[in-house]
Amino acid sequence: MSQDDILLPQLDSDLLRSFLAVAKAGSVSGGAARLLRTQSAISLQVQKLEEIVAQQLFDRHGRGVSLTARGEQLLPIARQVVEALDQAVIAMRAPDAKAEIRFGIPEEYSDTLLPAILANFSQEQPSARILLRCGSSVAFPSALAADELDIALHAPENVAADDIVVHREAAIWAGSAFHEVEHRRPLPVALFDRACWWRERCLDLLKKADLDYEIVCTSESVAGIRAAISAGFAVGVLPKCTITGGVRQLPDTTLPQLGETALVLTCSPATPPRLADSLTAMVTKTLRALEPPA
């Protein structure tokens, strides 16, 4: 029997997508989040791929996974296959190449929600362009009114009739994972230096709780606030789903509770309906993946 007569196992593009997602994220859980699938499903996909190629593709360790030599060998092949298939879809569907949508998203979600939103929107609308404004959401309502944005994700103080509520966001007091700053008095606090109703709520709650505090750091960006918190310089307020390494949620009994706020999508009336509906679905799907099972 010649080698041509041997029936080899078939590689599935879905397995290669899972392999790429895990390789990019450096962990099975991170790859699952990118693909909006469960960790167990992606783990099974990787296991099946390793069985097909009869090689170990990842080294497992406490912090995640890393590619083996065979995994490094497969990586460019997987990229080429997935890219070729994606380009084939784009060529066959051939929608309006000029379609674009201007999307505003708060800076604090840029490294948590945004990658998954963009990845899934790209698959759904492969030739559409997204013009991103990633920054302070305080300016989003005026940008929508001035026709500078088509759709924006933000947390307004009051939900308007046309707003689409996509998530209930808990705001939490955050402190350093390595320092107990919350026990210092006066309490060192990091806040935004721009006009923001969350800033005013924090100050009002601290005053009502009769806490001795001082503002030791102000920043116009979330990155600045998060840096002050993780360094143990101050405590601050962050959306719960944006907690990253070096930062921990403070116990509920430590400081006055901030409650929840509605995270909404607001669309301009002139937004292209097809793109608006697609992006709304992607944002909603991504945020629902963060919610604990009922």
C-alpha positions as CSV (number, residue, x, y, z in Angstrom):
1,M,0.0,0.0,0.0
2,S,1.4,3.4,-1.0
3,Q,1.3,6.5,1.2
4,D,-1.2,8.0,-1.1
5,D,-3.6,5.2,-0.2
6,I,-3.5,5.9,3.6
7,L,-6.5,8.0,4.7
8,L,-5.1,10.7,7.0
9,P,-7.3,12.4,9.7
10,Q,-8.8,15.6,8.5
11,L,-8.0,19.0,10.0
12,D,-11.0,21.1,10.8
13,S,-10.8,24.9,10.5
14,D,-12.7,25.3,13.8
15,L,-10.0,23.4,15.6
16,L,-7.3,25.7,14.0
17,R,-9.3,28.7,15.1
18,S,-9.4,27.4,18.7
19,F,-5.7,26.7,18.5
20,L,-4.9,30.2,17.3
21,A,-7.1,31.8,20.0
22,V,-5.4,29.9,22.8
23,A,-2.0,30.6,21.4
24,K,-2.7,34.3,21.2
25,A,-4.2,34.5,24.7
26,G,-1.6,32.3,26.3
27,S,-4.3,30.3,28.2
28,V,-7.3,28.1,27.4
29,S,-9.6,30.4,29.4
30,G,-8.3,33.5,27.5
31,G,-8.9,31.7,24.1
32,A,-12.4,30.7,25.2
33,A,-13.2,34.4,26.0
34,R,-11.9,35.5,22.6
35,L,-14.2,33.0,20.8
36,L,-17.1,33.5,23.3
37,R,-17.2,29.8,24.1
38,T,-16.8,27.8,27.3
39,Q,-13.4,26.8,28.6
40,S,-14.2,23.1,28.5
41,A,-15.3,23.3,24.8
42,I,-12.0,25.0,23.8
43,S,-10.0,22.5,25.9
44,L,-11.7,19.6,24.0
45,Q,-11.0,21.3,20.7
46,V,-7.3,21.6,21.5
47,Q,-7.2,18.0,22.7
48,K,-8.8,16.8,19.5
49,L,-6.4,18.7,17.4
50,E,-3.4,17.2,19.3
51,E,-4.8,13.8,18.7
52,I,-5.2,14.4,15.0
53,V,-1.6,15.7,14.5
54,A,-0.3,13.2,17.1
55,Q,1.7,15.9,18.7
56,Q,1.6,17.9,21.9
57,L,1.0,21.5,20.8
58,F,1.0,23.3,24.2
59,D,3.0,23.0,27.4
60,R,0.6,23.4,30.4
61,H,1.7,25.4,33.4
62,G,0.1,27.2,36.3
63,R,-0.2,30.5,34.6
64,G,-1.6,29.2,31.3
65,V,0.0,27.5,28.3
66,S,2.9,28.1,25.9
67,L,3.6,26.6,22.5
68,T,5.8,23.6,22.1
69,A,8.2,23.3,19.2
70,R,5.5,21.4,17.2
71,G,3.0,24.1,18.2
72,E,5.3,26.8,16.8
73,Q,5.5,24.8,13.6
74,L,1.8,24.6,13.3
75,L,1.2,28.3,14.1
76,P,2.0,29.9,10.7
77,I,0.1,27.1,8.9
78,A,-3.0,27.7,11.1
79,R,-2.8,31.4,10.4
80,Q,-2.6,30.9,6.7
81,V,-5.6,28.5,6.6
82,V,-7.8,30.6,8.8
83,E,-6.9,33.8,6.9
84,A,-7.5,32.1,3.5
85,L,-11.0,31.0,4.7
86,D,-11.8,34.4,6.0
87,Q,-10.8,36.1,2.8
88,A,-12.9,33.6,0.8
89,V,-15.9,34.6,2.9
90,I,-15.2,38.3,2.2
91,A,-14.8,37.7,-1.5
92,M,-18.0,35.6,-1.8
93,R,-20.2,37.9,0.3
94,A,-18.8,41.1,-1.3
95,P,-20.8,43.6,0.6
96,D,-20.4,47.3,0.3
97,A,-16.7,47.9,0.9
98,K,-17.3,51.5,1.9
99,A,-19.6,50.6,4.8
100,E,-18.3,52.0,8.1
101,I,-19.5,52.7,11.6
102,R,-18.2,55.1,14.2
103,F,-18.1,53.4,17.6
104,G,-17.4,55.0,21.0
105,I,-16.4,52.7,23.9
106,P,-15.1,53.7,27.3
107,E,-11.3,53.4,27.8
108,E,-11.7,51.0,30.7
109,Y,-13.1,48.3,28.4
110,S,-10.3,48.6,25.8
111,D,-8.3,45.6,26.9
112,T,-11.2,43.4,28.2
113,L,-14.4,43.7,26.1
114,L,-13.1,45.5,22.9
115,P,-10.9,42.6,21.4
116,A,-13.8,40.2,21.5
117,I,-16.3,42.7,20.1
118,L,-14.0,43.6,17.2
119,A,-13.2,39.9,16.5
120,N,-16.8,38.9,16.3
121,F,-17.9,42.0,14.4
122,S,-15.2,41.3,11.8
123,Q,-16.5,37.8,11.2
124,E,-20.1,39.1,10.9
125,Q,-19.3,42.2,8.7
126,P,-15.9,41.3,7.2
127,S,-15.5,44.3,4.9
128,A,-17.0,46.9,7.1
129,R,-14.8,49.4,8.9
130,I,-15.0,50.5,12.5
131,L,-13.8,54.0,13.4
132,L,-13.1,53.7,17.1
133,R,-13.2,56.4,19.7
134,C,-11.8,54.8,22.9
135,G,-11.7,57.3,25.7
136,S,-13.9,59.2,28.2
137,S,-17.6,58.3,27.8
138,V,-18.6,61.6,29.3
139,A,-18.2,63.2,25.9
140,F,-20.1,60.5,24.0
141,P,-23.6,62.0,24.2
142,S,-22.5,65.3,22.7
143,A,-20.5,63.4,20.1
144,L,-23.6,61.5,19.1
145,A,-25.6,64.7,18.9
146,A,-23.0,66.4,16.8
147,D,-22.9,63.4,14.3
148,E,-19.4,62.5,15.3
149,L,-20.3,59.0,16.5
150,D,-22.9,56.5,15.2
151,I,-23.1,54.3,18.3
152,A,-21.7,54.5,21.8
153,L,-21.4,52.2,24.8
154,H,-21.6,54.2,28.0
155,A,-23.1,54.4,31.5
156,P,-25.3,57.5,31.7
157,E,-26.7,58.8,35.0
158,N,-30.2,58.5,33.5
159,V,-31.2,56.0,30.8
160,A,-33.1,57.6,27.9
161,A,-36.0,56.1,26.2
162,D,-34.0,55.2,23.1
163,D,-31.1,53.7,25.0
164,I,-30.6,49.9,24.7
165,V,-29.6,48.5,28.1
166,V,-27.0,45.8,27.5
167,H,-25.6,45.2,31.0
168,R,-26.0,46.1,34.6
169,E,-22.5,47.2,35.7
170,A,-21.4,47.0,39.3
171,A,-18.9,49.8,40.3
172,I,-16.6,48.6,43.1
173,W,-13.9,50.0,45.3
174,A,-10.6,48.7,44.2
175,G,-7.3,48.5,46.0
176,S,-3.8,47.1,45.4
177,A,-3.4,43.3,45.5
178,F,-0.3,43.8,47.5
179,H,-1.1,46.6,49.9
180,E,-4.0,47.3,52.4
181,V,-4.4,51.0,51.6
182,E,-8.0,50.9,52.6
183,H,-7.2,51.0,56.3
184,R,-5.2,54.2,56.1
185,R,-6.6,57.4,57.5
186,P,-7.1,59.8,55.9
187,L,-8.1,57.4,53.2
188,P,-6.0,58.1,50.0
189,V,-8.4,58.2,47.0
190,A,-7.7,58.3,43.2
191,L,-10.4,59.9,41.1
192,F,-11.0,61.2,37.6
193,D,-10.2,64.9,37.2
194,R,-12.9,65.5,34.7
195,A,-16.6,66.2,35.2
196,C,-18.1,62.8,35.8
197,W,-21.2,61.8,37.8
198,W,-19.4,58.8,39.2
199,R,-16.8,61.1,40.7
200,E,-19.5,63.1,42.4
201,R,-21.3,60.0,43.7
202,C,-18.0,58.7,45.2
203,L,-17.4,62.0,47.0
204,D,-21.0,62.2,48.2
205,L,-20.9,58.6,49.6
206,L,-17.6,59.2,51.4
207,K,-18.9,62.4,53.0
208,K,-22.1,60.7,54.1
209,A,-20.1,57.9,55.7
210,D,-18.1,60.5,57.6
211,L,-14.9,59.0,56.4
212,D,-11.6,60.9,56.7
213,Y,-10.2,60.9,53.2
214,E,-8.1,62.9,50.8
215,I,-7.8,62.9,47.1
216,V,-4.1,62.1,46.4
217,C,-4.3,61.4,42.7
218,T,-6.4,62.6,39.8
219,S,-6.2,61.4,36.2
220,E,-8.1,62.0,33.0
221,S,-7.6,58.3,32.1
222,V,-8.5,55.0,33.6
223,A,-4.9,53.8,33.1
224,G,-3.8,56.5,35.5
225,I,-6.3,55.5,38.1
226,R,-5.5,51.8,37.8
227,A,-1.8,52.5,38.1
228,A,-2.3,54.5,41.3
229,I,-4.4,51.6,42.7
230,S,-2.1,48.8,41.7
231,A,0.9,50.7,43.1
232,G,-0.7,50.9,46.5
233,F,-0.8,54.7,46.3
234,A,-4.6,55.0,46.7
235,V,-8.0,53.2,46.4
236,G,-10.3,54.0,43.6
237,V,-13.5,53.1,41.8
238,L,-13.5,50.8,38.7
239,P,-16.2,48.8,36.9
240,K,-16.1,45.3,38.3
241,C,-15.5,43.5,34.9
242,T,-12.4,45.6,34.3
243,I,-10.5,44.3,37.3
244,T,-7.0,43.1,36.1
245,G,-3.8,41.8,37.7
246,G,-2.4,43.8,40.6
247,V,-5.8,45.1,41.6
248,R,-8.4,43.5,43.9
249,Q,-12.0,44.2,44.8
250,L,-12.2,45.6,48.4
251,P,-14.6,43.8,50.8
252,D,-18.2,45.2,50.8
253,T,-17.9,46.2,54.4
254,T,-14.8,48.4,53.9
255,L,-16.2,51.4,52.1
256,P,-19.8,52.7,51.2
257,Q,-21.3,50.6,48.5
258,L,-21.6,52.3,45.0
259,G,-24.4,50.1,43.6
260,E,-25.0,49.4,39.9
261,T,-25.5,51.4,36.9
262,A,-27.0,50.6,33.5
263,L,-24.4,50.1,30.6
264,V,-26.3,51.2,27.5
265,L,-25.8,51.5,23.8
266,T,-27.0,54.8,22.3
267,C,-27.4,55.0,18.5
268,S,-27.6,58.1,16.3
269,P,-30.7,58.0,14.1
270,A,-28.6,58.2,10.9
271,T,-26.6,55.0,11.8
272,P,-26.6,52.4,9.0
273,P,-29.2,49.9,10.4
274,R,-27.4,46.7,9.2
275,L,-24.1,47.7,10.9
276,A,-25.8,49.1,14.0
277,D,-27.8,45.9,14.5
278,S,-24.7,43.7,14.0
279,L,-22.5,45.7,16.4
280,T,-25.3,45.8,19.0
281,A,-25.6,42.0,18.8
282,M,-21.8,41.6,19.2
283,V,-21.6,44.0,22.2
284,T,-24.6,42.3,23.9
285,K,-23.2,38.8,23.3
286,T,-19.8,39.8,24.7
287,L,-21.3,41.4,27.8
288,R,-23.6,38.4,28.4
289,A,-20.6,36.1,28.4
290,L,-19.4,38.0,31.5
291,E,-22.6,37.4,33.5
292,P,-22.7,34.4,35.9
293,P,-25.1,31.6,35.0
294,A,-28.6,31.9,36.4
